[in-house]
Amino acid sequence: MTIGVAVIGMGWMGRVHTQSYLRVRHHYPDLPQPVLISVADGVPGRAEAAAAQFGFGESTLDWRTLVDDPRVAAVSVTAPNFLHREMGVAFAAAGKHLWIEKPVGLAADDARAITGPGQVTVGFNYRHAPAVAKAHALLTAGAIGEVTHARFSFCSDYAASPDDALTWRFERERGGNGVLGDLGSHAVDLIRHLLGEITEVRADTAILIPERRRPLGVTSGHERGTGELGTVENEDWFGAQFRMASQARVSCEASRVAVDSPNAYGFTIYGRTGSLSWDFRRMGELRVRDATIFAGPGDGDFGAFQPGAAIAMSYDDLKVIEASLFLRSIVDDVPHGPTLTDAIRAAEVLDAIAISASTGRNRLVL
């Protein structure tokens, strides 16, 4: 059995999705083989180059030509956030299965608009780290007792330089709520995955670099701006206090301008009898009480990649796990991994953060 796939958007994440499809057969030989039918990207030459590099059967500038293509059963949507709704709605209505990157549009209504008979997997990859899977198992087993409070941080420096160009990411209309959707969606998903539902939030947000120079041409995301100054319209940073359905309290911070903090993502969770800590930059390690333990076979999908504990895995491996869950969802016709419901719920929390920050008041999460 094979599954015909298309990838829409060939930036960094489009490449990662494509490589994940190619690697699935190496790590999950029981799954159907994905066949790369077509790649679409609106930047001239980019899709053609991807087709030549990765072996797509064809390429196109216009993703709409693939909506009714009977050869395509599954679609990766890895285009910029403001295109997620239009693409997701069209492909879902056509009966295609979707692997769509977070945050699935600019707000909760965008994610809600995507409906159809196919399976939908959303790109919340950090929950797939085997050490996070171990943390989930330990929490479920009550290994640190009742959770009382926790701290989650998703800080990075990818926009820390004020010289970076004013791309779509910094515009409200195309980039949505900035760091909330970009890193905050991951943080909220990880909180929900490990600790359950968020019921109330109090938050603050800030734009810490208010102006950037515009790019003079097409950018890949991090070029220096050399044009005229423009206004940054969406959030660089947020901090939030969450009340959980369990009555635990959680603090959460996310920043895209945290100088000297590349990809500083992680958490510390406190229970009545112990604690758990994880840092993405030491992805295979989990701090349990006062000891460090290493993820290994039996923790999540570690065994599909490495034979023994403490052998390092990579970010790209997490996306291969995600690809396998997407394909398994198609085969079983039941969801595996994060779904559109998770994306909607995360977006509702992010919308509540934005409202709380603007009003200075607590906000209930619907």
C-alpha positions as CSV (number, residue, x, y, z in Angstrom):
1,M,0.0,0.0,0.0
2,T,1.2,3.5,-0.8
3,I,-0.2,7.0,0.1
4,G,0.2,9.8,-2.3
5,V,1.3,13.0,-0.6
6,A,1.8,16.7,-1.5
7,V,3.7,19.4,0.4
8,I,2.5,23.0,0.3
9,G,5.1,25.5,1.1
10,M,8.8,24.7,0.8
11,G,10.5,26.7,3.5
12,W,12.3,25.1,6.4
13,M,9.3,23.3,7.7
14,G,8.3,22.0,4.2
15,R,11.8,20.5,3.9
16,V,11.4,18.9,7.3
17,H,8.0,17.4,6.4
18,T,9.4,16.1,3.1
19,Q,12.4,14.5,4.8
20,S,10.2,12.9,7.4
21,Y,8.1,11.2,4.7
22,L,11.2,9.8,3.1
23,R,12.5,8.5,6.5
24,V,9.3,6.9,7.7
25,R,10.0,3.7,5.9
26,H,13.4,3.4,7.7
27,H,11.9,3.7,11.2
28,Y,8.4,2.4,10.8
29,P,8.5,-0.4,8.1
30,D,5.0,-1.6,9.0
31,L,3.5,1.7,7.7
32,P,2.4,2.3,4.1
33,Q,5.0,4.0,1.9
34,P,4.4,7.7,1.2
35,V,4.9,8.7,-2.4
36,L,5.9,12.3,-3.1
37,I,3.4,13.3,-5.8
38,S,3.8,17.1,-5.9
39,V,5.3,20.1,-4.2
40,A,3.8,23.7,-4.3
41,D,5.4,27.0,-3.5
42,G,4.6,30.5,-4.7
43,V,8.2,31.6,-4.9
44,P,9.5,31.0,-8.4
45,G,12.0,28.2,-8.6
46,R,11.6,27.0,-5.0
47,A,9.2,24.1,-5.8
48,E,11.2,23.0,-8.8
49,A,14.4,22.9,-6.8
50,A,12.6,20.8,-4.1
51,A,11.2,18.4,-6.7
52,A,14.7,17.8,-8.0
53,Q,16.3,17.4,-4.6
54,F,13.7,15.2,-2.9
55,G,12.1,13.3,-5.8
56,F,8.6,14.8,-6.1
57,G,7.0,13.7,-9.3
58,E,6.2,17.3,-10.2
59,S,6.1,20.9,-8.9
60,T,3.7,23.8,-9.2
61,L,3.5,27.5,-8.2
62,D,-0.3,27.1,-7.5
63,W,-1.4,24.8,-4.7
64,R,-5.0,25.0,-5.8
65,T,-4.2,22.7,-8.7
66,L,-3.7,19.9,-6.2
67,V,-7.0,20.3,-4.3
68,D,-8.9,17.9,-6.6
69,D,-5.9,15.8,-7.7
70,P,-7.0,12.1,-7.2
71,R,-3.4,11.0,-6.9
72,V,-3.0,13.1,-3.7
73,A,-4.5,11.5,-0.6
74,A,-2.6,13.4,2.1
75,V,-1.3,17.0,2.2
76,S,1.3,18.7,4.4
77,V,0.4,22.4,4.9
78,T,3.7,24.1,5.8
79,A,3.0,27.6,4.4
80,P,2.9,30.8,6.5
81,N,0.2,31.0,9.2
82,F,-2.1,33.4,7.3
83,L,-2.6,30.8,4.5
84,H,-3.5,27.9,6.8
85,R,-7.2,28.6,6.9
86,E,-7.7,28.9,3.1
87,M,-5.5,25.9,2.4
88,G,-6.8,23.7,5.2
89,V,-10.5,24.4,4.4
90,A,-10.0,23.6,0.7
91,F,-8.1,20.4,1.1
92,A,-10.3,19.1,4.0
93,A,-13.4,19.8,2.0
94,A,-11.9,17.8,-0.9
95,G,-11.5,14.8,1.5
96,K,-7.7,15.0,1.8
97,H,-6.0,14.0,5.0
98,L,-4.0,16.9,6.5
99,W,-0.8,17.2,8.4
100,I,-0.9,21.0,9.1
101,E,1.6,23.0,11.1
102,K,0.7,24.9,14.2
103,P,-0.9,27.3,15.0
104,V,-3.4,26.4,12.2
105,G,-4.2,29.9,11.2
106,L,-4.2,33.2,13.1
107,A,-7.0,32.5,15.7
108,A,-9.3,29.8,17.0
109,D,-11.9,30.6,14.3
110,D,-9.4,29.6,11.6
111,A,-8.8,26.2,13.1
112,R,-12.6,25.7,13.7
113,A,-13.3,26.4,10.0
114,I,-11.4,23.3,8.8
115,T,-13.8,20.4,8.5
116,G,-13.9,17.3,6.4
117,P,-13.9,13.5,6.4
118,G,-10.1,13.1,6.5
119,Q,-7.7,12.7,9.4
120,V,-5.9,15.9,10.7
121,T,-2.6,15.8,12.5
122,V,-1.2,19.1,13.9
123,G,2.5,19.9,14.2
124,F,2.9,19.9,18.0
125,N,6.2,18.0,17.9
126,Y,7.6,18.6,21.4
127,R,5.1,16.2,23.0
128,H,6.8,13.4,21.0
129,A,10.2,13.7,22.7
130,P,10.7,10.3,24.4
131,A,11.7,12.1,27.7
132,V,8.4,14.0,27.6
133,A,6.6,10.7,27.0
134,K,8.4,9.4,30.1
135,A,7.3,12.5,32.0
136,H,3.7,11.9,30.9
137,A,3.9,8.3,32.1
138,L,5.3,9.2,35.4
139,L,2.7,11.9,36.0
140,T,-0.1,9.5,35.0
141,A,1.3,7.0,37.5
142,G,1.4,9.6,40.3
143,A,5.2,9.3,40.6
144,I,5.5,12.9,42.1
145,G,2.2,13.0,43.8
146,E,-0.5,15.5,43.1
147,V,0.8,18.3,40.9
148,T,0.6,21.6,42.7
149,H,2.3,24.0,40.4
150,A,4.6,24.2,37.3
151,R,6.7,26.5,35.2
152,F,6.9,26.3,31.4
153,S,9.2,28.4,29.3
154,F,9.5,28.7,25.5
155,C,12.1,31.4,24.9
156,S,14.2,31.9,21.8
157,D,16.4,34.4,20.2
158,Y,15.4,34.0,16.5
159,A,14.1,37.6,16.4
160,A,16.5,39.1,19.0
161,S,18.4,41.2,16.6
162,P,16.7,44.5,15.8
163,D,18.4,44.3,12.4
164,D,16.3,41.3,11.3
165,A,13.9,42.3,8.4
166,L,10.3,43.1,9.0
167,T,8.8,40.0,7.4
168,W,5.2,38.7,7.5
169,R,5.9,37.2,10.9
170,F,5.8,40.7,12.5
171,E,2.5,41.7,10.8
172,R,-0.8,41.3,12.5
173,E,-2.7,40.4,9.3
174,R,-0.3,37.8,8.2
175,G,1.6,36.8,11.3
176,G,-1.3,36.8,13.7
177,N,-0.5,37.2,17.4
178,G,3.3,36.9,17.0
179,V,5.1,34.8,19.6
180,L,1.7,33.6,21.0
181,G,1.0,31.6,18.0
182,D,4.6,30.7,17.2
183,L,6.0,29.5,20.5
184,G,3.0,29.9,22.8
185,S,1.0,27.4,20.9
186,H,3.7,24.8,21.6
187,A,3.8,25.7,25.3
188,V,0.1,25.5,25.7
189,D,-0.1,22.2,23.9
190,L,2.7,20.8,26.2
191,I,0.9,22.1,29.3
192,R,-2.4,20.5,28.2
193,H,-0.7,17.2,27.2
194,L,1.0,16.8,30.6
195,L,-1.3,18.5,33.0
196,G,-4.8,18.6,31.6
197,E,-7.1,21.5,30.7
198,I,-6.5,25.2,31.4
199,T,-9.6,27.0,32.8
200,E,-8.5,30.5,33.5
201,V,-5.6,32.9,32.6
202,R,-4.1,36.2,33.6
203,A,-1.5,37.5,31.2
204,D,0.7,40.3,29.9
205,T,2.2,40.8,26.5
206,A,4.8,43.2,25.0
207,I,6.4,44.3,21.7
208,L,10.0,44.8,22.8
209,I,11.5,45.8,19.4
210,P,8.8,48.2,18.0
211,E,10.4,48.9,14.6
212,R,12.3,46.9,12.0
213,R,13.5,47.7,8.5
214,R,11.6,46.2,5.6
215,P,13.2,43.6,3.3
216,L,13.9,44.7,-0.3
217,G,13.0,41.3,-1.8
218,V,11.9,37.7,-1.0
219,T,13.4,36.5,2.3
220,S,13.8,33.1,3.8
221,G,13.0,34.5,7.2
222,H,16.1,35.9,8.9
223,E,17.7,38.3,6.5
224,R,18.9,41.8,7.5
225,G,16.3,44.5,6.7
226,T,17.7,47.2,4.5
227,G,14.6,49.1,3.5
228,E,12.5,51.7,5.3
229,L,11.5,51.4,8.9
230,G,8.1,49.8,9.6
231,T,6.1,49.0,12.8
232,V,6.2,45.6,14.5
233,E,2.5,44.9,15.0
234,N,2.4,41.7,17.1
235,E,3.8,40.3,20.3
236,D,7.5,39.6,21.0
237,W,6.9,38.3,24.5
238,F,4.1,37.1,26.8
239,G,3.9,35.9,30.4
240,A,0.8,34.1,31.7
241,Q,-0.5,32.5,34.9
242,F,-2.8,29.6,34.3
243,R,-5.3,28.0,36.6
244,M,-5.8,24.3,35.7
245,A,-8.9,22.2,35.9
246,S,-7.0,20.2,38.6
247,Q,-6.6,23.5,40.5
248,A,-2.8,23.4,39.9
249,R,-1.2,26.7,39.0
250,V,1.1,27.1,36.0
251,S,3.3,30.0,35.0
252,C,4.2,30.3,31.3
253,E,6.6,32.6,29.4
254,A,7.5,32.8,25.8
255,S,9.8,35.1,23.9
256,R,11.2,35.4,20.4
257,V,13.7,38.1,21.4
258,A,15.5,36.4,24.4
259,V,19.1,37.3,23.7
260,D,21.6,34.4,24.1
261,S,18.7,31.9,24.6
262,P,18.4,29.8,21.4
263,N,15.5,27.3,21.6
264,A,15.4,27.4,25.5
265,Y,12.2,25.3,25.8
266,G,11.3,23.3,28.8
267,F,9.4,22.8,32.0
268,T,9.6,22.1,35.7
269,I,6.6,20.4,37.3
270,Y,6.2,20.2,41.1
271,G,4.2,17.6,42.9
272,R,3.6,16.9,46.6
273,T,6.3,14.3,46.7
274,G,8.7,15.3,43.9
275,S,9.4,17.2,40.7
276,L,10.1,16.7,37.0
277,S,12.2,18.9,34.8
278,W,13.0,18.8,31.0
279,D,15.0,21.0,28.7
280,F,14.7,20.6,24.9
281,R,18.3,21.4,24.5
282,R,19.1,18.2,26.5
283,M,16.2,16.4,24.8
284,G,16.9,12.9,26.0
285,E,17.3,13.8,29.7
286,L,14.6,14.1,32.4
287,R,15.3,15.3,35.8
288,V,13.2,13.4,38.4
289,R,13.5,14.6,41.9
290,D,17.3,15.0,42.4
291,A,18.4,12.5,39.7
292,T,18.8,12.7,35.9
293,I,17.4,9.7,34.0
294,F,17.8,9.1,30.2
295,A,15.1,8.3,27.7
296,G,15.5,4.9,26.1
297,P,13.6,2.0,24.4
298,G,10.1,1.9,26.0
299,D,9.8,5.6,26.3
300,G,7.6,6.9,23.5
301,D,9.0,6.1,20.1
302,F,12.7,6.0,21.2
303,G,13.1,2.4,20.2
304,A,12.2,3.1,16.6
305,F,15.4,5.2,16.3
306,Q,18.0,4.0,18.8
307,P,18.8,0.7,20.7
308,G,19.9,2.1,24.0
309,A,19.3,4.8,26.5
310,A,21.2,8.1,26.3
311,I,21.8,7.9,22.6
312,A,20.9,11.4,21.3
313,M,17.8,12.0,19.1
314,S,17.2,15.1,17.1
315,Y,14.4,17.7,16.3
316,D,14.0,16.1,12.9
317,D,13.4,12.7,14.6
318,L,10.4,14.2,16.4
319,K,8.9,15.2,13.0
320,V,9.5,11.6,11.7
321,I,7.5,10.4,14.7
322,E,4.8,13.0,13.8
323,A,4.7,11.7,10.2
324,S,4.3,8.2,11.4
325,L,1.3,9.2,13.6
326,F,-0.2,11.0,10.6
327,L,0.1,8.0,8.3
328,R,-1.1,5.6,11.1
329,S,-4.2,7.8,11.5
330,I,-4.9,7.4,7.8
331,V,-4.5,3.7,7.9
332,D,-6.5,3.1,11.1
333,D,-9.0,5.9,10.3
334,V,-8.7,7.1,13.9
335,P,-6.5,9.9,15.2
336,H,-3.1,9.3,16.6
337,G,-1.2,12.2,18.1
338,P,-2.2,15.9,18.3
339,T,-5.4,16.7,16.4
340,L,-7.4,19.6,15.2
341,T,-9.2,19.6,18.5
342,D,-5.8,20.2,20.2
343,A,-5.1,23.1,17.9
344,I,-8.5,24.7,18.5
345,R,-8.1,24.3,22.3
346,A,-4.6,25.8,22.2
347,A,-5.8,28.7,20.1
348,E,-8.7,29.4,22.5
349,V,-6.1,29.7,25.3
350,L,-4.0,32.0,23.2
351,D,-7.0,34.2,22.4
352,A,-7.8,34.3,26.1
353,I,-4.2,35.4,26.8
354,A,-4.5,38.3,24.3
355,I,-7.8,39.4,25.9
356,S,-6.4,39.2,29.4
357,A,-3.4,41.2,28.4
358,S,-5.4,43.9,26.7
359,T,-7.9,44.3,29.6
360,G,-5.7,43.6,32.6
361,R,-8.2,41.1,33.9
362,N,-8.4,37.4,34.4
363,R,-10.0,35.6,31.4
364,L,-11.9,32.3,31.6
365,V,-11.0,29.8,28.8
366,L,-14.1,28.7,27.0
